[in-house]
Amino acid sequence: MMSRAEIVAEVYKHLENKNLRKHTLAVEAVMRKLAGYFGQDADRWGTAGLLHDVDYEQTKDDWTRHSQLSADMVEGLGFDKEIVEAVRTHNEMHHLPRETMMAKSLYCADPLTGLVVAAALVSPEKKLSAIDGDFVMKRFGEKAFARGANRDTIRACSEIGMELKDFIDLGVKAMQGISKELGL
């Protein structure tokens, strides 16, 4: 298994955009927190979060390839089937079944991070420390707010047995824990 530093280096080799890099770190943080919540291996779950969009810059003009190429890359790096399948199934456009808790968690954690970042950026302080789950929940109901954060995908947290409010609280806390790395 690669070290976290090696995984981050691999991701950064493929993603030059600083916001995409921050997004992968945010998803990693949420996945690690979810792993703890479910009593799973935080390193493995965090790895899925770090690697889920490794193909993003290569596939941005052909979304039919997004997540499929990432999964092939992750498999080529020697990661296990559960991580590969979580990465492969996180893109809803393929309508692939998400069968493991890791895959279901990655699916709903991915857009949550965008919603949380958007909420932080509209706070007067523009910091994660200035928001909480209640603040994000209020914004969640505003259709015009953070349109790219698919609400139905976030609501899929019910598939992992979490209430929306609890899921959002967990995500906010996870991202607050790495606020320096996220620049928020």
Phi, psi and omega in degrees: 000139178286152175285163178300319180299321178292322179294315179300317179299320179295315179298312183294334176296328183261339181242109179272333183292123184297327179290325175293321177298315179296322179300316180296324177293321179295316179294322176302313182299316179294318179296321177298317180294319178296320178301315178298318180300320182264004180069034181253177181283109184297327180294316180294314180294321177296323178300316178300318178296317180297319189269352191300329182246025184301337180265002191308311182290335178279335186247006186300338178262000179213083185296347177290342179263341184297136183082329177288314177295317177304312181299318178296320179295316180297317177297319179296335177278355175095013180282156186288167186302321182297317178293314179303314182290326176298316178295315182298322188265001183287341179271110186297339184296338182273347179053038178273143180291138174259110189258339183255160176299323179298313181295316179295323180291316179298319180304313183272338178288326184305302181286337179301321183298322178295320178296317181293317178299314180300319179296317179297321183288340177266355175287150181304325182277343183055042182225148176296328181294343183272355183240165174218181181301323179297318179299315180292321178300319178299318181288330180305321182283351180271109185300327183281347183274130176046058184304330181289345180271096185297113183294323179296322179293318178296319179297343178296358174301340176297334178291341177255011175080022180247142171286148182306313181300316179295320179296314179295317177303313180299315181297317179298313181297320179299315182287328175298329180292342178236029185303324179298313180297329181274350181070024181232000000 
